[in-house]
Amino acid sequence: MSQSPLLAHDLVRTFGDRRVLDGVSLTATPGRRIGLIGENGTGKSTLLRLLAGADEPDGGTVVRPADLGYLHQEMPYDPAATVADVLGDALREARACLAGLDAALAEDRLDDYATLLERAEELEAWDADRRAELVLAGLGLAAVPHDRALRTLSGGQRGRLALAALLVRRPAALLLDEPTNHLDDGAAAFLEEQLRGLPGAVVLASHDRAFLDAVCTDLIDLDPAIDGPVRYGGGYTAYQAERRAERERWERRFAEEQQELAELRHAVAVTAHQVAHNRPKRDNEKMNFGRTTGRVEGQISRRVRNASRRLDTLTGEQVRKPPPPLRFHPRPLAAAGPADGLLVSVRDLHLPGRLRLERLDVPAGDRLLVTGPNGSGKSTLLGALAGRLTADGVRRRAGLRVGLLTQDTAFDRPDRTALQTYEAVLGAERAEAVPLRSLGLLAPRDAARPVGDLSVGQRRRLDLALLVADPPDLLLLDEPTNHLSPALCDELEEALATGPGAVVIASHDRWLRARWTGRGIALS
């Protein structure tokens, strides 16, 4: 039984007056693992739902393999069902194949036997029960009794169980939406290994750059582009390299066109009128002055027309100026914060049930990464450093300006638009000096919406914009890469490396942690 590809052609999906997908096509052949990337709202989850048949497109077609698996946000099981029920469903085809093989052999149905044998080999049916236990252990579910009802599991456990069921089932095509959510480092590495071993096609949406790099054979960037979504070969490292090369080509072409435009404007205004400038006329020119004058005027006219025509063409077709990468915008030196010395010191910090830390010093210009498992107190530490939690043992320099990006951003006036909020917090002068639109963190349509109507990710982007436009002396970032596209995460990390002030980051992001060049502390 040969594996079939997953094909989508010219998909269109509109919600209200907004076209989320506009003519998207995709081919996922067996053995290819395609990652969908892009900003929030570019249609990654929508595309997966269309591919899975969970939603219908407004235009275009999808051809699916008969056996397709889709990681739902909610498990398609009754809350009273047990872990054993989920595993039994996942193992049903493998067990049916083995039973069918025995029956076909006993009844001498050789053609049926050959077909079932091929499918059993694809499913690794003889090893399915043992593999199911290995998958549960790899995803951190080994200690969960099989008779536990789904309603008694946490949201993270249910998500990992749904993922385990798909890995055990081994469908011909697998669709995954943010599969590393709720996974620790070990479970994420186990998932990567499992996906690389699948023979069928995999299409996944993820913000996890380490995961994209380890798993994907191709990446499709759904961010708006003139020619539609762009497909890149290779994992995230290859994508980064190609994006950098594209940026360099764009910047070079823009610079060359601007130089040509300047030369053409000069030619139209000056050069085209300079014919034999300051050269004395020869005797024969004096004799034929009228005829020569007409010829010279004709040359000038042609030069002006040609230069003007090229100028008009190039002006109408010139390449858009590349948007500046994300960078912090410190105030003038006169208003800058402390250049050296200790900003914050921690001694014998104890918040019962939340955090215990004996000692920590954060000097000016520091780059500190805080790591540790969920519940180890990373967010608590940042809150204490910021002064948002009452805690003995934390001392801050007098007049220290501290900024904190929390995981759950809220604003006092949800009725204000994002732009109004930006201007109110920064003040009119600063907001004019660093316009919100110049930062590239919010689309113009989102900047005009009330902050109460924005998504969690959009509100975090607005909060980040406030910190970027007016950097504090001490910048505290709690999981800063959550809700950001991979490309924007790259820009933020580059900006943090050279940004003003001290930076303390709490993060579980494997890509960020692996490339961190500052110091770090691990909470337990």
C-alpha positions in Angstrom: 0.0 0.0 0.0 1.9 3.0 -1.3 1.8 6.2 0.8 -0.3 9.0 -0.9 0.6 12.7 -0.9 -1.4 15.4 0.7 -2.3 18.0 -1.9 -3.9 21.5 -1.6 -4.5 23.7 -4.6 -5.4 27.5 -4.6 -7.0 27.5 -1.1 -9.0 30.6 -0.2 -10.5 31.2 3.2 -12.2 34.4 4.3 -13.6 35.4 7.7 -15.9 38.4 7.5 -14.2 41.0 5.4 -10.7 39.6 6.0 -9.1 37.1 3.6 -6.8 34.9 5.7 -5.7 32.6 3.0 -5.5 33.7 -0.6 -4.7 31.1 -3.2 -2.4 28.9 -1.1 -1.1 25.7 -2.6 0.8 22.9 -0.9 2.2 19.5 -1.8 3.3 17.2 1.1 4.7 13.9 -0.2 5.6 11.0 2.0 8.8 11.6 3.9 8.5 15.4 3.8 8.0 17.3 7.0 6.7 20.8 6.3 6.7 23.5 8.9 4.3 26.5 8.6 5.7 29.7 10.0 4.6 33.3 10.1 3.1 36.0 12.3 0.0 35.3 14.3 -3.0 35.7 12.1 -1.4 34.7 8.8 -3.5 31.5 8.7 -1.3 28.6 9.9 -4.0 27.0 12.1 -6.6 27.8 9.4 -4.6 26.0 6.8 -4.2 23.0 9.0 -8.0 22.9 9.6 -8.6 23.0 5.8 -6.0 20.3 5.2 -7.7 18.1 7.9 -11.2 18.7 6.6 -12.2 20.3 9.9 -13.1 23.4 7.9 -14.2 24.0 4.3 -12.4 26.5 2.0 -14.2 29.3 0.2 -12.2 28.3 -2.8 -9.7 25.6 -3.9 -9.4 21.9 -3.3 -7.7 19.4 -0.9 -6.8 15.8 -1.8 -6.1 13.8 1.4 -4.7 10.3 2.0 -7.4 8.0 3.4 -5.5 7.7 6.7 -4.9 11.2 8.1 -4.2 12.3 11.7 -4.8 15.8 13.1 -3.8 17.1 16.5 -7.0 18.8 17.7 -7.0 21.5 20.3 -9.5 19.4 22.2 -9.4 15.7 22.3 -12.2 14.0 20.3 -13.2 11.7 23.2 -15.8 11.7 25.8 -14.4 13.1 29.1 -15.5 9.9 30.8 -13.2 7.9 28.4 -10.0 6.5 29.9 -6.4 6.5 28.9 -6.8 2.8 27.9 -9.8 3.8 25.6 -7.6 6.3 23.8 -4.7 3.9 23.4 -7.1 1.1 22.2 -8.4 3.4 19.5 -4.9 4.3 18.4 -3.9 0.6 18.3 -7.1 -0.6 16.6 -5.8 -0.7 13.0 -2.5 -2.4 14.0 -4.4 -5.0 15.9 -6.9 -5.5 13.1 -4.0 -6.0 10.7 -2.5 -8.7 12.8 -5.9 -10.5 13.1 -6.5 -10.1 9.4 -3.1 -11.6 8.6 -3.9 -14.7 10.7 -7.4 -15.1 9.0 -6.0 -14.5 5.5 -3.3 -17.1 6.0 -5.7 -19.6 7.5 -8.1 -19.2 4.5 -5.3 -19.1 1.9 -6.2 -15.6 0.7 -2.7 -14.7 -0.5 -3.6 -11.4 -2.2 -5.3 -10.2 0.9 -2.4 -11.4 3.0 0.1 -9.5 0.9 -1.9 -6.3 1.2 -2.3 -6.6 4.9 1.3 -7.5 5.4 2.5 -4.3 3.7 0.1 -2.3 5.8 1.2 -4.1 9.0 4.8 -3.3 8.2 4.0 0.4 7.7 2.2 0.4 11.1 5.0 -1.7 12.7 2.0 -3.7 14.0 4.0 -6.4 15.7 5.6 -3.9 18.0 2.7 -1.6 18.4 1.8 -2.3 22.1 5.4 -2.0 23.2 5.8 1.2 21.2 2.7 2.7 22.8 4.3 2.3 26.2 7.5 3.9 25.0 5.6 6.8 23.5 3.7 7.4 26.7 7.0 7.3 28.7 8.7 9.6 26.2 5.9 12.2 26.5 6.0 12.1 30.3 2.8 10.0 30.8 4.3 6.7 32.0 3.0 7.3 35.6 -0.6 8.0 34.5 -2.7 4.9 35.2 -4.5 3.5 32.1 -7.8 3.5 34.0 -7.7 7.3 34.6 -10.6 9.2 33.1 -9.7 12.0 30.7 -11.7 14.5 32.8 -9.2 14.0 35.7 -6.2 14.9 33.6 -4.7 18.3 33.3 -4.9 20.2 30.0 -1.2 19.5 29.4 -1.7 15.8 30.0 -4.6 15.6 27.7 -2.7 17.4 25.0 0.3 15.0 25.4 -2.1 12.0 25.3 -3.6 13.2 22.1 -0.2 13.5 20.6 0.8 10.1 21.9 -2.2 8.5 20.3 -1.3 9.9 16.9 2.3 8.7 17.2 1.2 5.2 18.1 -1.3 5.2 15.2 1.2 6.3 12.6 -1.2 7.7 10.0 -0.2 8.2 6.4 -0.3 12.0 6.9 0.0 13.9 10.1 -1.1 17.5 10.9 0.1 19.1 14.1 -0.7 22.6 15.5 2.0 23.8 18.0 2.9 20.2 19.1 5.6 21.2 21.5 3.2 23.2 23.8 3.2 21.5 27.2 6.4 19.6 26.5 9.6 19.8 28.5 13.0 19.5 26.8 13.1 15.7 27.0 9.6 15.2 25.6 10.3 17.7 22.8 13.4 15.8 21.8 11.5 12.5 21.9 8.8 14.0 19.7 11.5 15.2 17.2 12.9 11.7 17.0 9.5 10.1 16.5 8.5 12.5 13.7 11.8 12.0 11.8 11.1 8.2 11.8 7.6 8.5 10.3 7.3 7.3 6.6 4.3 9.5 5.8 3.9 13.3 5.2 3.9 15.7 8.2 2.6 19.3 8.1 3.0 21.3 11.3 2.7 24.8 12.6 5.1 25.9 15.3 6.9 28.8 16.9 9.5 26.5 18.3 12.6 27.3 16.3 14.7 24.4 17.8 11.8 22.0 16.9 11.5 23.4 13.3 15.3 23.0 12.8 15.4 19.4 14.2 12.3 18.1 12.3 11.5 20.0 9.1 12.7 19.2 5.6 10.9 22.3 4.3 9.4 25.5 5.7 6.6 27.6 4.3 6.5 31.2 5.3 2.9 32.4 5.3 3.7 36.1 5.9 2.3 38.2 3.1 4.6 38.4 0.1 4.0 39.7 -3.5 4.1 36.2 -5.0 2.3 34.5 -2.1 3.7 32.1 0.5 7.4 31.2 0.1 8.7 27.6 0.5 12.2 27.1 1.8 14.2 23.9 1.7 15.7 22.7 4.9 15.2 23.4 8.6 15.2 26.7 10.5 19.0 27.2 10.2 18.7 27.1 6.4 15.7 29.4 6.5 17.6 31.9 8.5 20.5 31.9 6.1 18.2 32.3 3.1 16.3 35.1 4.8 19.6 36.9 5.5 20.6 36.5 1.9 17.2 37.8 0.7 17.6 40.8 3.0 21.1 41.6 1.7 19.8 41.3 -1.9 16.9 43.6 -1.1 19.1 46.2 0.6 21.6 46.1 -2.3 18.9 46.5 -5.0 17.3 49.3 -3.1 20.6 51.2 -2.7 21.4 50.7 -6.4 18.0 52.0 -7.5 18.3 55.0 -5.2 21.7 55.8 -6.7 20.3 55.5 -10.2 17.3 57.7 -9.3 19.6 60.4 -7.9 21.7 60.3 -11.1 18.6 60.4 -13.3 17.2 63.4 -11.4 20.6 65.1 -11.8 20.7 64.3 -15.5 17.2 65.7 -16.1 18.0 68.9 -14.1 21.6 69.5 -15.1 23.6 67.0 -17.1 21.3 66.7 -20.1 21.6 70.4 -20.7 25.4 70.4 -20.6 26.6 70.0 -24.2 30.3 70.8 -24.9 30.3 73.1 -21.8 32.9 75.9 -21.9 34.5 74.6 -25.1 35.3 77.4 -27.5 33.7 77.2 -30.9 35.8 76.2 -33.9 35.8 78.3 -37.1 33.5 75.8 -39.0 31.1 75.9 -36.1 30.9 79.7 -36.3 30.1 79.4 -40.0 27.3 76.9 -39.4 26.1 78.3 -36.0 22.4 78.1 -36.8 22.6 74.5 -38.1 24.8 73.4 -35.2 22.6 75.1 -32.7 19.6 73.1 -33.9 21.5 69.8 -33.8 22.7 70.6 -30.2 19.1 71.5 -29.1 18.0 68.2 -30.6 20.6 66.3 -28.6 19.6 68.0 -25.4 15.9 67.3 -26.1 16.6 63.6 -26.7 18.7 63.3 -23.5 16.1 65.0 -21.4 13.3 62.8 -22.8 15.3 59.6 -22.3 16.3 60.5 -18.8 12.8 61.6 -17.9 11.3 58.5 -19.4 13.6 56.2 -17.4 13.1 58.3 -14.3 9.3 58.0 -14.5 9.6 54.2 -15.1 12.0 53.6 -12.2 10.0 55.9 -9.9 6.9 53.9 -10.5 8.5 50.5 -10.1 11.2 51.1 -7.5 11.8 48.6 -4.8 10.2 49.4 -1.4 12.7 50.5 1.3 13.5 47.5 3.5 11.9 47.9 6.9 14.4 48.5 9.7 15.0 45.5 12.0 13.7 45.7 15.5 16.0 47.9 17.6 15.8 49.6 21.0 15.6 53.4 20.9 17.3 54.8 24.0 16.9 58.5 25.0 19.7 61.0 24.5 22.7 60.5 26.8 21.7 63.3 29.0 18.6 61.3 30.0 20.3 57.9 30.0 20.3 55.7 33.1 23.3 54.4 35.1 26.3 53.3 33.0 27.9 51.2 35.7 27.5 49.9 39.2 25.0 47.6 40.8 21.3 48.0 39.8 19.6 45.4 41.9 20.9 43.1 44.7 19.1 40.1 46.2 20.0 38.6 49.6 18.1 35.7 51.3 14.9 36.2 49.2 12.2 33.9 50.5 8.6 33.8 49.2 7.0 30.7 50.8 5.9 28.1 48.3 7.1 30.2 45.4 10.8 31.0 45.5 13.9 30.9 47.6 17.1 32.6 46.4 20.2 33.3 48.6 22.1 35.8 46.4 21.8 37.6 43.1 23.5 40.8 41.8 22.5 42.5 38.6 25.0 45.1 37.5 24.5 47.7 34.8 24.8 46.2 31.3 24.2 42.7 32.6 22.7 40.0 30.4 21.2 37.3 32.6 19.1 34.2 31.6 16.9 32.6 34.2 16.0 29.0 33.5 14.2 26.2 35.4 11.1 24.0 35.1 7.5 25.3 35.4 6.8 26.3 39.0 10.4 26.9 39.9 9.8 30.6 40.4 11.1 32.3 37.3 8.2 34.7 36.9 8.2 35.3 40.7 11.8 36.3 40.6 11.2 38.8 37.8 8.2 40.3 39.7 10.3 40.7 42.8 13.1 42.4 40.9 10.6 44.7 39.3 9.1 45.6 42.7 5.7 44.3 41.8 5.9 41.7 44.6 6.6 42.8 48.1 9.7 40.9 49.1 12.3 41.5 51.8 15.9 41.1 50.6 15.6 42.9 47.2 17.4 46.3 47.0 17.2 48.5 43.9 19.3 51.5 43.1 17.5 54.8 43.8 15.7 56.2 40.8 16.2 53.0 38.8 13.8 52.7 35.8 12.6 49.1 35.5 10.4 47.7 32.7 8.7 44.3 32.9 7.2 42.3 30.1 4.8 39.8 31.7 3.3 36.7 30.2 -0.3 38.1 30.7 -0.4 41.7 29.5 -3.2 43.9 30.7 -3.9 47.6 30.2 -5.9 50.0 32.5 -8.0 51.4 29.6 -9.1 48.5 27.4 -11.4 51.0 25.5 -8.3 53.0 24.1 -6.9 52.0 20.8 -3.4 50.5 20.7 -2.1 53.8 19.3 -3.8 55.9 21.9 -2.4 53.7 24.6 1.1 53.9 23.1 0.9 57.7 23.1 -0.6 58.0 26.6 2.1 55.8 28.2 5.1 57.3 26.4 3.8 60.9 26.1 3.3 62.8 22.9 6.9 63.9 22.4 8.4 60.4 22.8 5.6 58.8 20.7 6.3 61.2 17.9 10.0 60.6 18.1 9.5 56.9 17.9 6.2 56.2 16.0 4.5 52.9 16.7 4.3 52.1 13.0 8.1 52.4 12.7 8.7 49.4 15.1 6.9 46.8 12.9 5.3 45.1 16.0 1.7 45.9 15.2 -0.1 46.0 11.9 -1.8 49.4 11.2 -5.3 47.9 11.4 -4.4 46.5 14.9 -3.0 49.8 16.1 -6.4 51.3 15.4 -8.3 48.7 17.5 -9.2 48.9 21.2 -6.6 47.0 23.2 -9.4 45.1 24.8 -10.1 43.6 21.4 -6.6 42.5 20.7 -5.3 39.0 21.2 -2.9 38.0 23.9 -0.1 38.1 21.4 -1.0 41.5 20.1 -1.2 43.0 23.6 2.2 41.6 24.3 3.5 43.2 21.1 2.2 46.5 22.3 3.8 46.1 25.7 7.0 45.2 24.0 6.7 48.3 21.7 6.5 50.5 24.8 9.7 49.0 26.2 11.5 49.2 22.8 10.6 52.8 22.3 11.7 53.9 25.7 14.1 51.4 27.2 14.5 51.3 31.0 17.7 50.9 32.9 16.7 47.3 33.8 14.6 45.3 31.3 12.9 42.2 32.6 11.4 39.8 30.1 9.2 36.8 31.0 9.1 34.3 28.1 9.6 37.1 25.5 9.4 34.8 22.5 5.9 33.5 23.3 3.4 34.7 20.7 6.1 36.1 18.4 6.9 34.7 14.9 10.2 33.0 14.6 11.6 35.8 12.4 10.6 38.4 15.0 12.2 36.3 17.8 15.4 36.4 15.8 15.2 40.2 15.6 14.4 40.6 19.2 17.4 38.5 20.3 19.7 40.5 18.1 18.3 43.7 19.5 18.8 42.5 23.1 22.4 41.6 22.5 23.3 45.2 21.8 20.4 47.1 23.5 20.9 49.6 26.3 20.6 48.8 30.0 20.7 45.5 31.8 18.5 42.6 30.6 17.1 39.7 32.6 15.2 37.0 30.7 13.2 34.1 32.0 12.7 31.6 29.2 12.1 27.9 28.3 12.9 28.6 24.6 15.4 26.0 23.6 16.7 28.0 20.6 17.3 31.1 22.7 18.9 29.2 25.6 21.3 27.3 23.2 22.6 30.5 21.7 22.7 32.7 24.9 26.0 34.4 25.3 25.4 36.1 28.7 25.5 34.5 32.1 22.7 32.4 33.6 21.1 31.0 36.7 18.9 27.9 37.0 16.1 27.7 39.5 14.8 24.4 40.7 
